Amino acid sequence: MKLVDSARNCAGAVKDLLDRQTLGVPAKNSGALKVALTDPVDNFLSVAREALQLEIGEIELREVGAAA
């Protein structure tokens, strides 16, 4: 059985597409991650750390408005 990491394949395909359309940026340029949640942050932070291997800095907590 061969396991395929689809996230890695998807990231490679996106990089290739950006490069073909000259939309890529040098690897030294880093992006930023902004997180806004509507639920308490505890569950999200544990998933971000364990599954996604991300360290999250500041998180904005937003309330969901009532539907009109």
PQR file of N, CA, C, O and H, with PARSE charges and radii, in Angstrom:
ATOM      1  N   MET A   1       0.842  -1.154   0.000 -0.4000 1.5000
ATOM      2  CA  MET A   1       0.000   0.000   0.000 -0.0000 2.0000
ATOM      3  C   MET A   1       0.900   1.233   0.000  0.5500 1.7000
ATOM      4  O   MET A   1       1.871   1.304   0.753 -0.5500 1.4000
ATOM      5  N   LYS A   2       0.574   2.182  -0.834 -0.4000 1.5000
ATOM      6  CA  LYS A   2       1.330   3.424  -0.899 -0.0000 2.0000
ATOM      7  C   LYS A   2       0.432   4.558  -0.403  0.5500 1.7000
ATOM      8  O   LYS A   2      -0.673   4.762  -0.908 -0.5500 1.4000
ATOM      9  H   LYS A   2      -0.215   2.125  -1.445  0.4000 1.0000
ATOM     10  N   LEU A   3       0.927   5.287   0.591 -0.4000 1.5000
ATOM     11  CA  LEU A   3       0.187   6.433   1.115 -0.0000 2.0000
ATOM     12  C   LEU A   3       0.632   7.688   0.381  0.5500 1.7000
ATOM     13  O   LEU A   3       1.823   7.883   0.136 -0.5500 1.4000
ATOM     14  H   LEU A   3       1.825   5.122   1.000  0.4000 1.0000
ATOM     15  N   VAL A   4      -0.307   8.519   0.037 -0.4000 1.5000
ATOM     16  CA  VAL A   4      -0.019   9.748  -0.687 -0.0000 2.0000
ATOM     17  C   VAL A   4      -0.420  10.930   0.183  0.5500 1.7000
ATOM     18  O   VAL A   4      -1.545  11.001   0.678 -0.5500 1.4000
ATOM     19  H   VAL A   4      -1.275   8.361   0.236  0.4000 1.0000
ATOM     20  N   ASP A   5       0.504  11.847   0.360 -0.4000 1.5000
ATOM     21  CA  ASP A   5       0.230  13.067   1.116 -0.0000 2.0000
ATOM     22  C   ASP A   5      -0.374  14.081   0.143  0.5500 1.7000
ATOM     23  O   ASP A   5       0.356  14.773  -0.566 -0.5500 1.4000
ATOM     24  H   ASP A   5       1.418  11.790  -0.043  0.4000 1.0000
ATOM     25  N   SER A   6      -1.695  14.167   0.108 -0.4000 1.5000
ATOM     26  CA  SER A   6      -2.353  15.043  -0.866 -0.0000 2.0000
ATOM     27  C   SER A   6      -2.071  16.517  -0.595  0.5500 1.7000
ATOM     28  O   SER A   6      -2.091  17.325  -1.523 -0.5500 1.4000
ATOM     29  H   SER A   6      -2.288  13.605   0.684  0.4000 1.0000
ATOM     30  N   ALA A   7      -1.812  16.879   0.647 -0.4000 1.5000
ATOM     31  CA  ALA A   7      -1.510  18.283   0.954 -0.0000 2.0000
ATOM     32  C   ALA A   7      -0.209  18.698   0.275  0.5500 1.7000
ATOM     33  O   ALA A   7      -0.112  19.793  -0.280 -0.5500 1.4000
ATOM     34  H   ALA A   7      -1.796  16.223   1.402  0.4000 1.0000
ATOM     35  N   ARG A   8       0.780  17.825   0.323 -0.4000 1.5000
ATOM     36  CA  ARG A   8       2.066  18.134  -0.321 -0.0000 2.0000
ATOM     37  C   ARG A   8       1.888  18.247  -1.839  0.5500 1.7000
ATOM     38  O   ARG A   8       2.438  19.156  -2.460 -0.5500 1.4000
ATOM     39  H   ARG A   8       0.700  16.936   0.773  0.4000 1.0000
ATOM     40  N   ASN A   9       1.123  17.332  -2.433 -0.4000 1.5000
ATOM     41  CA  ASN A   9       0.867  17.376  -3.876 -0.0000 2.0000
ATOM     42  C   ASN A   9       0.104  18.635  -4.258  0.5500 1.7000
ATOM     43  O   ASN A   9       0.409  19.266  -5.270 -0.5500 1.4000
ATOM     44  H   ASN A   9       0.675  16.594  -1.928  0.4000 1.0000
ATOM     45  N   CYS A  10      -0.881  19.000  -3.457 -0.4000 1.5000
ATOM     46  CA  CYS A  10      -1.672  20.202  -3.730 -0.0000 2.0000
ATOM     47  C   CYS A  10      -0.792  21.448  -3.636  0.5500 1.7000
ATOM     48  O   CYS A  10      -0.868  22.329  -4.493 -0.5500 1.4000
ATOM     49  H   CYS A  10      -1.129  18.488  -2.634  0.4000 1.0000
ATOM     50  N   ALA A  11       0.033  21.523  -2.608 -0.4000 1.5000
ATOM     51  CA  ALA A  11       0.925  22.679  -2.446 -0.0000 2.0000
ATOM     52  C   ALA A  11       1.887  22.784  -3.629  0.5500 1.7000
ATOM     53  O   ALA A  11       2.152  23.880  -4.122 -0.5500 1.4000
ATOM     54  H   ALA A  11       0.095  20.807  -1.912  0.4000 1.0000
ATOM     55  N   GLY A  12       2.403  21.654  -4.077 -0.4000 1.5000
ATOM     56  CA  GLY A  12       3.303  21.663  -5.236 -0.0000 2.0000
ATOM     57  C   GLY A  12       2.601  22.124  -6.501  0.5500 1.7000
ATOM     58  O   GLY A  12       3.172  22.868  -7.299 -0.5500 1.4000
ATOM     59  H   GLY A  12       2.188  20.763  -3.676  0.4000 1.0000
ATOM     60  N   ALA A  13       1.354  21.680  -6.685 -0.4000 1.5000
ATOM     61  CA  ALA A  13       0.583  22.092  -7.865 -0.0000 2.0000
ATOM     62  C   ALA A  13       0.293  23.588  -7.823  0.5500 1.7000
ATOM     63  O   ALA A  13       0.359  24.257  -8.855 -0.5500 1.4000
ATOM     64  H   ALA A  13       0.890  21.076  -6.036  0.4000 1.0000
ATOM     65  N   VAL A  14      -0.025  24.119  -6.656 -0.4000 1.5000
ATOM     66  CA  VAL A  14      -0.280  25.562  -6.526 -0.0000 2.0000
ATOM     67  C   VAL A  14       0.996  26.340  -6.810  0.5500 1.7000
ATOM     68  O   VAL A  14       0.961  27.354  -7.507 -0.5500 1.4000
ATOM     69  H   VAL A  14      -0.079  23.576  -5.818  0.4000 1.0000
ATOM     70  N   LYS A  15       2.126  25.876  -6.276 -0.4000 1.5000
ATOM     71  CA  LYS A  15       3.404  26.549  -6.535 -0.0000 2.0000
ATOM     72  C   LYS A  15       3.710  26.562  -8.030  0.5500 1.7000
ATOM     73  O   LYS A  15       4.100  27.595  -8.576 -0.5500 1.4000
ATOM     74  H   LYS A  15       2.155  25.052  -5.710  0.4000 1.0000
ATOM     75  N   ASP A  16       3.536  25.419  -8.694 -0.4000 1.5000
ATOM     76  CA  ASP A  16       3.787  25.348 -10.137 -0.0000 2.0000
ATOM     77  C   ASP A  16       2.896  26.318 -10.908  0.5500 1.7000
ATOM     78  O   ASP A  16       3.361  27.000 -11.821 -0.5500 1.4000
ATOM     79  H   ASP A  16       3.219  24.580  -8.251  0.4000 1.0000
ATOM     80  N   LEU A  17       1.629  26.379 -10.545 -0.4000 1.5000
ATOM     81  CA  LEU A  17       0.698  27.291 -11.207 -0.0000 2.0000
ATOM     82  C   LEU A  17       1.112  28.747 -11.009  0.5500 1.7000
ATOM     83  O   LEU A  17       1.114  29.530 -11.959 -0.5500 1.4000
ATOM     84  H   LEU A  17       1.251  25.825  -9.803  0.4000 1.0000
ATOM     85  N   LEU A  18       1.462  29.108  -9.773 -0.4000 1.5000
ATOM     86  CA  LEU A  18       1.894  30.484  -9.498 -0.0000 2.0000
ATOM     87  C   LEU A  18       3.171  30.815 -10.264  0.5500 1.7000
ATOM     88  O   LEU A  18       3.316  31.919 -10.787 -0.5500 1.4000
ATOM     89  H   LEU A  18       1.460  28.472  -9.001  0.4000 1.0000
ATOM     90  N   ASP A  19       4.094  29.860 -10.330 -0.4000 1.5000
ATOM     91  CA  ASP A  19       5.339  30.090 -11.075 -0.0000 2.0000
ATOM     92  C   ASP A  19       5.068  30.270 -12.561  0.5500 1.7000
ATOM     93  O   ASP A  19       5.651  31.153 -13.190 -0.5500 1.4000
ATOM     94  H   ASP A  19       3.976  28.962  -9.905  0.4000 1.0000
ATOM     95  N   ARG A  20       4.190  29.443 -13.137 -0.4000 1.5000
ATOM     96  CA  ARG A  20       3.867  29.563 -14.570 -0.0000 2.0000
ATOM     97  C   ARG A  20       3.230  30.906 -14.888  0.5500 1.7000
ATOM     98  O   ARG A  20       3.425  31.446 -15.977 -0.5500 1.4000
ATOM     99  H   ARG A  20       3.717  28.725 -12.627  0.4000 1.0000
ATOM    100  N   GLN A  21       2.472  31.446 -13.947 -0.4000 1.5000
ATOM    101  CA  GLN A  21       1.804  32.726 -14.191 -0.0000 2.0000
ATOM    102  C   GLN A  21       2.594  33.897 -13.602  0.5500 1.7000
ATOM    103  O   GLN A  21       2.067  35.000 -13.461 -0.5500 1.4000
ATOM    104  H   GLN A  21       2.314  31.008 -13.062  0.4000 1.0000
ATOM    105  N   THR A  22       3.844  33.651 -13.264 -0.4000 1.5000
ATOM    106  CA  THR A  22       4.757  34.631 -12.663 -0.0000 2.0000
ATOM    107  C   THR A  22       4.123  35.366 -11.490  0.5500 1.7000
ATOM    108  O   THR A  22       4.250  36.583 -11.362 -0.5500 1.4000
ATOM    109  H   THR A  22       4.272  32.754 -13.378  0.4000 1.0000
ATOM    110  N   LEU A  23       3.446  34.618 -10.644 -0.4000 1.5000
ATOM    111  CA  LEU A  23       2.837  35.183  -9.445 -0.0000 2.0000
ATOM    112  C   LEU A  23       3.555  34.721  -8.177  0.5500 1.7000
ATOM    113  O   LEU A  23       3.184  35.106  -7.068 -0.5500 1.4000
ATOM    114  H   LEU A  23       3.343  33.629 -10.748  0.4000 1.0000
ATOM    115  N   GLY A  24       4.584  33.894  -8.353 -0.4000 1.5000
ATOM    116  CA  GLY A  24       5.334  33.393  -7.205 -0.0000 2.0000
ATOM    117  C   GLY A  24       6.193  34.487  -6.602  0.5500 1.7000
ATOM    118  O   GLY A  24       6.488  35.487  -7.257 -0.5500 1.4000
ATOM    119  H   GLY A  24       4.885  33.582  -9.254  0.4000 1.0000
ATOM    120  N   VAL A  25       6.591  34.300  -5.363 -0.4000 1.5000
ATOM    121  CA  VAL A  25       7.489  35.231  -4.680 -0.0000 2.0000
ATOM    122  C   VAL A  25       8.689  34.440  -4.171  0.5500 1.7000
ATOM    123  O   VAL A  25       8.600  33.225  -3.994 -0.5500 1.4000
ATOM    124  H   VAL A  25       6.352  33.488  -4.830  0.4000 1.0000
ATOM    125  N   PRO A  26       9.809  35.120  -3.936 -0.5600 1.5000
ATOM    126  CA  PRO A  26      10.976  34.411  -3.408  0.2800 2.0000
ATOM    127  C   PRO A  26      10.659  33.738  -2.070  0.5500 1.7000
ATOM    128  O   PRO A  26       9.862  34.246  -1.281 -0.5500 1.4000
ATOM    129  N   ALA A  27      11.295  32.591  -1.827 -0.4000 1.5000
ATOM    130  CA  ALA A  27      11.052  31.837  -0.596 -0.0000 2.0000
ATOM    131  C   ALA A  27      11.400  32.631   0.651  0.5500 1.7000
ATOM    132  O   ALA A  27      10.860  32.358   1.724 -0.5500 1.4000
ATOM    133  H   ALA A  27      11.943  32.179  -2.468  0.4000 1.0000
ATOM    134  N   LYS A  28      12.303  33.621   0.532 -0.4000 1.5000
ATOM    135  CA  LYS A  28      12.687  34.411   1.704 -0.0000 2.0000
ATOM    136  C   LYS A  28      11.545  35.313   2.179  0.5500 1.7000
ATOM    137  O   LYS A  28      11.539  35.740   3.334 -0.5500 1.4000
ATOM    138  H   LYS A  28      12.742  33.843  -0.339  0.4000 1.0000
ATOM    139  N   ASN A  29      10.579  35.607   1.303 -0.4000 1.5000
ATOM    140  CA  ASN A  29       9.431  36.423   1.700 -0.0000 2.0000
ATOM    141  C   ASN A  29       8.450  35.538   2.461  0.5500 1.7000
ATOM    142  O   ASN A  29       7.955  34.548   1.924 -0.5500 1.4000
ATOM    143  H   ASN A  29      10.584  35.260   0.365  0.4000 1.0000
ATOM    144  N   SER A  30       8.176  35.889   3.684 -0.4000 1.5000
ATOM    145  CA  SER A  30       7.243  35.073   4.464 -0.0000 2.0000
ATOM    146  C   SER A  30       5.897  35.784   4.555  0.5500 1.7000
ATOM    147  O   SER A  30       5.825  37.013   4.559 -0.5500 1.4000
ATOM    148  H   SER A  30       8.578  36.693   4.121  0.4000 1.0000
ATOM    149  N   GLY A  31       4.857  35.002   4.626 -0.4000 1.5000
ATOM    150  CA  GLY A  31       3.515  35.549   4.743 -0.0000 2.0000
ATOM    151  C   GLY A  31       3.125  35.705   6.195  0.5500 1.7000
ATOM    152  O   GLY A  31       3.934  35.508   7.102 -0.5500 1.4000
ATOM    153  H   GLY A  31       4.916  34.004   4.623  0.4000 1.0000
ATOM    154  N   ALA A  32       1.887  36.059   6.394 -0.4000 1.5000
ATOM    155  CA  ALA A  32       1.364  36.235   7.751 -0.0000 2.0000
ATOM    156  C   ALA A  32       0.074  35.439   7.878  0.5500 1.7000
ATOM    157  O   ALA A  32      -0.657  35.259   6.903 -0.5500 1.4000
ATOM    158  H   ALA A  32       1.230  36.219   5.658  0.4000 1.0000
ATOM    159  N   LEU A  33      -0.191  34.978   9.060 -0.4000 1.5000
ATOM    160  CA  LEU A  33      -1.407  34.230   9.342 -0.0000 2.0000
ATOM    161  C   LEU A  33      -2.237  35.018  10.335  0.5500 1.7000
ATOM    162  O   LEU A  33      -1.785  35.302  11.444 -0.5500 1.4000
ATOM    163  H   LEU A  33       0.403  35.124   9.851  0.4000 1.0000
ATOM    164  N   LYS A  34      -3.456  35.372   9.937 -0.4000 1.5000
ATOM    165  CA  LYS A  34      -4.390  36.050  10.830 -0.0000 2.0000
ATOM    166  C   LYS A  34      -5.546  35.105  11.087  0.5500 1.7000
ATOM    167  O   LYS A  34      -6.113  34.543  10.150 -0.5500 1.4000
ATOM    168  H   LYS A  34      -3.824  35.140   9.036  0.4000 1.0000
ATOM    169  N   VAL A  35      -5.900  34.926  12.349 -0.4000 1.5000
ATOM    170  CA  VAL A  35      -6.936  33.975  12.724 -0.0000 2.0000
ATOM    171  C   VAL A  35      -8.054  34.711  13.440  0.5500 1.7000
ATOM    172  O   VAL A  35      -7.815  35.462  14.386 -0.5500 1.4000
ATOM    173  H   VAL A  35      -5.439  35.382  13.111  0.4000 1.0000
ATOM    174  N   ALA A  36      -9.298  34.486  12.971 -0.4000 1.5000
ATOM    175  CA  ALA A  36     -10.492  35.012  13.634 -0.0000 2.0000
ATOM    176  C   ALA A  36     -11.454  33.844  13.817  0.5500 1.7000
ATOM    177  O   ALA A  36     -11.769  33.146  12.853 -0.5500 1.4000
ATOM    178  H   ALA A  36      -9.492  33.876  12.202  0.4000 1.0000
ATOM    179  N   LEU A  37     -11.918  33.626  15.030 -0.4000 1.5000
ATOM    180  CA  LEU A  37     -12.788  32.504  15.344 -0.0000 2.0000
ATOM    181  C   LEU A  37     -14.098  32.984  15.939  0.5500 1.7000
ATOM    182  O   LEU A  37     -14.190  34.088  16.476 -0.5500 1.4000
ATOM    183  H   LEU A  37     -11.662  34.193  15.813  0.4000 1.0000
ATOM    184  N   THR A  38     -15.115  32.129  15.834 -0.4000 1.5000
ATOM    185  CA  THR A  38     -16.398  32.416  16.464 -0.0000 2.0000
ATOM    186  C   THR A  38     -16.632  31.512  17.669  0.5500 1.7000
ATOM    187  O   THR A  38     -17.585  31.720  18.420 -0.5500 1.4000
ATOM    188  H   THR A  38     -15.040  31.232  15.399  0.4000 1.0000
ATOM    189  N   ASP A  39     -15.788  30.526  17.861 -0.4000 1.5000
ATOM    190  CA  ASP A  39     -15.877  29.606  18.995 -0.0000 2.0000
ATOM    191  C   ASP A  39     -14.682  29.816  19.906  0.5500 1.7000
ATOM    192  O   ASP A  39     -13.699  30.436  19.500 -0.5500 1.4000
ATOM    193  H   ASP A  39     -15.014  30.357  17.252  0.4000 1.0000
ATOM    194  N   PRO A  40     -14.750  29.310  21.133 -0.5600 1.5000
ATOM    195  CA  PRO A  40     -13.593  29.395  22.026  0.2800 2.0000
ATOM    196  C   PRO A  40     -12.353  28.793  21.365  0.5500 1.7000
ATOM    197  O   PRO A  40     -12.449  27.853  20.576 -0.5500 1.4000
ATOM    198  N   VAL A  41     -11.204  29.343  21.697 -0.4000 1.5000
ATOM    199  CA  VAL A  41      -9.972  29.020  20.984 -0.0000 2.0000
ATOM    200  C   VAL A  41      -9.312  27.708  21.406  0.5500 1.7000
ATOM    201  O   VAL A  41      -8.445  27.212  20.686 -0.5500 1.4000
ATOM    202  H   VAL A  41     -11.126  30.106  22.339  0.4000 1.0000
ATOM    203  N   ASP A  42      -9.690  27.131  22.543 -0.4000 1.5000
ATOM    204  CA  ASP A  42      -8.972  25.964  23.074 -0.0000 2.0000
ATOM    205  C   ASP A  42      -8.886  24.812  22.083  0.5500 1.7000
ATOM    206  O   ASP A  42      -7.793  24.307  21.828 -0.5500 1.4000
ATOM    207  H   ASP A  42     -10.394  27.533  23.128  0.4000 1.0000
ATOM    208  N   ASN A  43     -10.000  24.388  21.522 -0.4000 1.5000
ATOM    209  CA  ASN A  43      -9.995  23.254  20.590 -0.0000 2.0000
ATOM    210  C   ASN A  43      -9.181  23.585  19.338  0.5500 1.7000
ATOM    211  O   ASN A  43      -8.395  22.759  18.873 -0.5500 1.4000
ATOM    212  H   ASN A  43     -10.889  24.798  21.729  0.4000 1.0000
ATOM    213  N   PHE A  44      -9.363  24.777  18.800 -0.4000 1.5000
ATOM    214  CA  PHE A  44      -8.622  25.178  17.607 -0.0000 2.0000
ATOM    215  C   PHE A  44      -7.119  25.158  17.864  0.5500 1.7000
ATOM    216  O   PHE A  44      -6.354  24.664  17.036 -0.5500 1.4000
ATOM    217  H   PHE A  44     -10.000  25.448  19.178  0.4000 1.0000
ATOM    218  N   LEU A  45      -6.697  25.690  19.000 -0.4000 1.5000
ATOM    219  CA  LEU A  45      -5.265  25.748  19.293 -0.0000 2.0000
ATOM    220  C   LEU A  45      -4.655  24.362  19.406  0.5500 1.7000
ATOM    221  O   LEU A  45      -3.536  24.141  18.942 -0.5500 1.4000
ATOM    222  H   LEU A  45      -7.319  26.092  19.672  0.4000 1.0000
ATOM    223  N   SER A  46      -5.372  23.428  20.015 -0.4000 1.5000
ATOM    224  CA  SER A  46      -4.813  22.078  20.139 -0.0000 2.0000
ATOM    225  C   SER A  46      -4.689  21.417  18.765  0.5500 1.7000
ATOM    226  O   SER A  46      -3.696  20.741  18.497 -0.5500 1.4000
ATOM    227  H   SER A  46      -6.280  23.608  20.392  0.4000 1.0000
ATOM    228  N   VAL A  47      -5.678  21.600  17.894 -0.4000 1.5000
ATOM    229  CA  VAL A  47      -5.598  21.043  16.539 -0.0000 2.0000
ATOM    230  C   VAL A  47      -4.478  21.726  15.750  0.5500 1.7000
ATOM    231  O   VAL A  47      -3.723  21.063  15.039 -0.5500 1.4000
ATOM    232  H   VAL A  47      -6.485  22.149  18.111  0.4000 1.0000
ATOM    233  N   ALA A  48      -4.375  23.043  15.875 -0.4000 1.5000
ATOM    234  CA  ALA A  48      -3.330  23.779  15.158 -0.0000 2.0000
ATOM    235  C   ALA A  48      -1.945  23.300  15.566  0.5500 1.7000
ATOM    236  O   ALA A  48      -1.061  23.147  14.723 -0.5500 1.4000
ATOM    237  H   ALA A  48      -4.988  23.582  16.452  0.4000 1.0000
ATOM    238  N   ARG A  49      -1.759  23.067  16.842 -0.4000 1.5000
ATOM    239  CA  ARG A  49      -0.446  22.631  17.332 -0.0000 2.0000
ATOM    240  C   ARG A  49      -0.152  21.179  16.959  0.5500 1.7000
ATOM    241  O   ARG A  49       0.932  20.869  16.464 -0.5500 1.4000
ATOM    242  H   ARG A  49      -2.477  23.192  17.527  0.4000 1.0000
ATOM    243  N   GLU A  50      -1.107  20.301  17.193 -0.4000 1.5000
ATOM    244  CA  GLU A  50      -0.856  18.864  17.019 -0.0000 2.0000
ATOM    245  C   GLU A  50      -0.954  18.411  15.567  0.5500 1.7000
ATOM    246  O   GLU A  50      -0.031  17.776  15.057 -0.5500 1.4000
ATOM    247  H   GLU A  50      -1.988  20.553  17.594  0.4000 1.0000
ATOM    248  N   ALA A  51      -2.045  18.723  14.904 -0.4000 1.5000
ATOM    249  CA  ALA A  51      -2.263  18.223  13.547 -0.0000 2.0000
ATOM    250  C   ALA A  51      -1.579  19.075  12.484  0.5500 1.7000
ATOM    251  O   ALA A  51      -0.974  18.544  11.553 -0.5500 1.4000
ATOM    252  H   ALA A  51      -2.794  19.238  15.319  0.4000 1.0000
ATOM    253  N   LEU A  52      -1.674  20.384  12.621 -0.4000 1.5000
ATOM    254  CA  LEU A  52      -1.137  21.275  11.592 -0.0000 2.0000
ATOM    255  C   LEU A  52       0.288  21.737  11.877  0.5500 1.7000
ATOM    256  O   LEU A  52       0.938  22.329  11.016 -0.5500 1.4000
ATOM    257  H   LEU A  52      -2.166  20.815  13.378  0.4000 1.0000
ATOM    258  N   GLN A  53       0.769  21.467  13.084 -0.4000 1.5000
ATOM    259  CA  GLN A  53       2.098  21.883  13.503 -0.0000 2.0000
ATOM    260  C   GLN A  53       2.308  23.384  13.305  0.5500 1.7000
ATOM    261  O   GLN A  53       3.336  23.830  12.797 -0.5500 1.4000
ATOM    262  H   GLN A  53       0.241  20.986  13.784  0.4000 1.0000
ATOM    263  N   LEU A  54       1.297  24.144  13.726 -0.4000 1.5000
ATOM    264  CA  LEU A  54       1.361  25.599  13.635 -0.0000 2.0000
ATOM    265  C   LEU A  54       1.403  26.206  15.021  0.5500 1.7000
ATOM    266  O   LEU A  54       0.734  25.734  15.940 -0.5500 1.4000
ATOM    267  H   LEU A  54       0.462  23.782  14.139  0.4000 1.0000
ATOM    268  N   GLU A  55       2.183  27.241  15.165 -0.4000 1.5000
ATOM    269  CA  GLU A  55       2.141  28.040  16.378 -0.0000 2.0000
ATOM    270  C   GLU A  55       1.343  29.297  16.040  0.5500 1.7000
ATOM    271  O   GLU A  55       1.711  30.054  15.141 -0.5500 1.4000
ATOM    272  H   GLU A  55       2.727  27.625  14.419  0.4000 1.0000
ATOM    273  N   ILE A  56       0.272  29.506  16.752 -0.4000 1.5000
ATOM    274  CA  ILE A  56      -0.626  30.624  16.478 -0.0000 2.0000
ATOM    275  C   ILE A  56      -0.365  31.722  17.496  0.5500 1.7000
ATOM    276  O   ILE A  56      -0.308  31.468  18.699 -0.5500 1.4000
ATOM    277  H   ILE A  56      -0.027  28.891  17.482  0.4000 1.0000
ATOM    278  N   GLY A  57      -0.209  32.925  17.011 -0.4000 1.5000
ATOM    279  CA  GLY A  57       0.004  34.067  17.896 -0.0000 2.0000
ATOM    280  C   GLY A  57      -1.330  34.627  18.375  0.5500 1.7000
ATOM    281  O   GLY A  57      -2.080  33.954  19.083 -0.5500 1.4000
ATOM    282  H   GLY A  57      -0.255  33.131  16.034  0.4000 1.0000
ATOM    283  N   GLU A  58      -1.606  35.823  17.995 -0.4000 1.5000
ATOM    284  CA  GLU A  58      -2.818  36.520  18.426 -0.0000 2.0000
ATOM    285  C   GLU A  58      -4.037  35.994  17.674  0.5500 1.7000
ATOM    286  O   GLU A  58      -3.991  35.789  16.461 -0.5500 1.4000
ATOM    287  H   GLU A  58      -0.997  36.369  17.420  0.4000 1.0000
ATOM    288  N   ILE A  59      -5.127  35.778  18.410 -0.4000 1.5000
ATOM    289  CA  ILE A  59      -6.366  35.295  17.810 -0.0000 2.0000
ATOM    290  C   ILE A  59      -7.480  36.276  18.129  0.5500 1.7000
ATOM    291  O   ILE A  59      -7.634  36.711  19.270 -0.5500 1.4000
ATOM    292  H   ILE A  59      -5.164  35.945  19.396  0.4000 1.0000
ATOM    293  N   GLU A  60      -8.245  36.616  17.121 -0.4000 1.5000
ATOM    294  CA  GLU A  60      -9.392  37.515  17.291 -0.0000 2.0000
ATOM    295  C   GLU A  60     -10.641  36.660  17.460  0.5500 1.7000
ATOM    296  O   GLU A  60     -10.917  35.789  16.636 -0.5500 1.4000
ATOM    297  H   GLU A  60      -8.120  36.263  16.194  0.4000 1.0000
ATOM    298  N   LEU A  61     -11.390  36.906  18.520 -0.4000 1.5000
ATOM    299  CA  LEU A  61     -12.636  36.181  18.766 -0.0000 2.0000
ATOM    300  C   LEU A  61     -13.790  37.089  18.352  0.5500 1.7000
ATOM    301  O   LEU A  61     -13.925  38.202  18.861 -0.5500 1.4000
ATOM    302  H   LEU A  61     -11.166  37.614  19.190  0.4000 1.0000
ATOM    303  N   ARG A  62     -14.614  36.614  17.432 -0.4000 1.5000
ATOM    304  CA  ARG A  62     -15.735  37.395  16.914 -0.0000 2.0000
ATOM    305  C   ARG A  62     -17.054  36.732  17.260  0.5500 1.7000
ATOM    306  O   ARG A  62     -17.152  35.506  17.312 -0.5500 1.4000
ATOM    307  H   ARG A  62     -14.504  35.710  17.018  0.4000 1.0000
ATOM    308  N   GLU A  63     -18.050  37.537  17.492 -0.4000 1.5000
ATOM    309  CA  GLU A  63     -19.393  37.004  17.737 -0.0000 2.0000
ATOM    310  C   GLU A  63     -20.139  36.950  16.403  0.5500 1.7000
ATOM    311  O   GLU A  63     -19.951  37.793  15.526 -0.5500 1.4000
ATOM    312  H   GLU A  63     -17.971  38.533  17.450  0.4000 1.0000
ATOM    313  N   VAL A  64     -20.984  35.938  16.284 -0.4000 1.5000
ATOM    314  CA  VAL A  64     -21.803  35.783  15.090 -0.0000 2.0000
ATOM    315  C   VAL A  64     -23.070  36.583  15.310  0.5500 1.7000
ATOM    316  O   VAL A  64     -23.750  36.409  16.321 -0.5500 1.4000
ATOM    317  H   VAL A  64     -21.136  35.253  16.997  0.4000 1.0000
ATOM    318  N   GLY A  65     -23.396  37.471  14.359 -0.4000 1.5000
ATOM    319  CA  GLY A  65     -24.599  38.284  14.478 -0.0000 2.0000
ATOM    320  C   GLY A  65     -25.842  37.470  14.178  0.5500 1.7000
ATOM    321  O   GLY A  65     -25.778  36.445  13.499 -0.5500 1.4000
ATOM    322  H   GLY A  65     -22.843  37.613  13.538  0.4000 1.0000
ATOM    323  N   ALA A  66     -26.976  37.936  14.689 -0.4000 1.5000
ATOM    324  CA  ALA A  66     -28.243  37.269  14.446 -0.0000 2.0000
ATOM    325  C   ALA A  66     -28.626  37.414  12.974  0.5500 1.7000
ATOM    326  O   ALA A  66     -28.386  38.458  12.368 -0.5500 1.4000
ATOM    327  H   ALA A  66     -27.027  38.769  15.240  0.4000 1.0000
ATOM    328  N   ALA A  67     -29.214  36.376  12.407 -0.4000 1.5000
ATOM    329  CA  ALA A  67     -29.650  36.417  11.000 -0.0000 2.0000
ATOM    330  C   ALA A  67     -30.819  37.365  10.870  0.5500 1.7000
ATOM    331  O   ALA A  67     -31.666  37.451  11.758 -0.5500 1.4000
ATOM    332  H   ALA A  67     -29.409  35.528  12.900  0.4000 1.0000
ATOM    333  N   ALA A  68     -30.860  38.079   9.753 -0.4000 1.5000
ATOM    334  CA  ALA A  68     -31.939  39.048   9.524 -0.0000 2.0000
ATOM    335  C   ALA A  68     -33.150  38.393   8.941  0.5500 1.7000
ATOM    336  O   ALA A  68     -34.151  39.063   8.686 -0.5500 1.4000
ATOM    337  H   ALA A  68     -30.171  38.008   9.031  0.4000 1.0000
TER
END
